[in-house]
Amino acid sequence: MEPMPKQRVCRILNAGDDALREACTALLAGEVVAIPTETVYGLAADATNGQAVARIFESKQRPSFNPLICHVTGVAMAERFASFDPLSRKLADAFWPGALTLVLPLRDDHAIHPLVTAGVDTVAVRAPQGFGAELIAAVGRPLAAPSANRSGRISPTTAQAVADSLGDAIPLVIDGGPTAVGVESTIVKVDGETVRLLRPGGVAAEKIEAVVGHTLVRAEANAAIQAPGMLASHYAPRAQMRLNADHVAPGEALLGFGPVRIAGADAATEVLVLSEAADMKEAAANLFEFMSRLDAAGAATIAVEPIPSNGLGEAINDRLARAAAPRGEE
């Protein structure tokens, strides 16, 4: 009888100089590394190395038609492979480093591997804060980095959540503590004077509108995939999700919001409240962790209380809608 193949076990290193050196060495060798950003943990690879990018898809079991975000140190690095129009540059100046991703035309002489862009002639670009920024500077190349979880599942906001989801598929997780924002970046695309919101996220649409001076155009529900997070079913727990619930049915868990619970909350199998104070920032930071905890509790369905769509509520409701969408075969 042949021996069983040895299971790969990832290491978790606290963010710091040693972790920076090890992560840099691994990335330059074509490996993937899970890293903290201010939004969620990302699974990073050298965006110019096709084999390294392929490891992202392999590790996440991610559909190849779903593009990845390129993470950079700032505008200067982004301009090596992407072209900025004046309005996109204005947005980068206003929100970078931070939780805003811009979809930009690729330059003819770019070195980004086509696996990153899913074969389209644009690329999604963001400049993160913290450890991610330090690591990109040390590597000297853009890093492709989707959320560090199995494709379609809940995005991780802690290093342990990464290890629980991908621990047998990746070699290294850098622990930078819980993420500050807790939902992915907002993604926009400039088309002339029009700014299209492709994915709500960590920068509220109202803040972007204040910079550009007009209302953002929302992407149509059946729009072609131009950026990460546009699949109809995404960020999904194993449990079914029932949104805008006005009661808790027998056997359901409850994801609450605000100080008042819906009818039947006392009988819920588990109850977690995103923010008792109805604070959108707190709710966004708790969203993925609380979904994971309720899912792990074993309920077949999670009832979700209504959440207003103002500010970060738009991003929260977008994630919940995708989590609740009908799912294809996995």
Order of alpha helices (4+ residues) and beta strands (2+ residues): beta-alpha-beta-beta-alpha-beta-alpha-alpha-beta-alpha-beta-alpha-beta-alpha-beta-beta-beta-alpha-beta-beta-beta-beta-alpha-beta-alpha
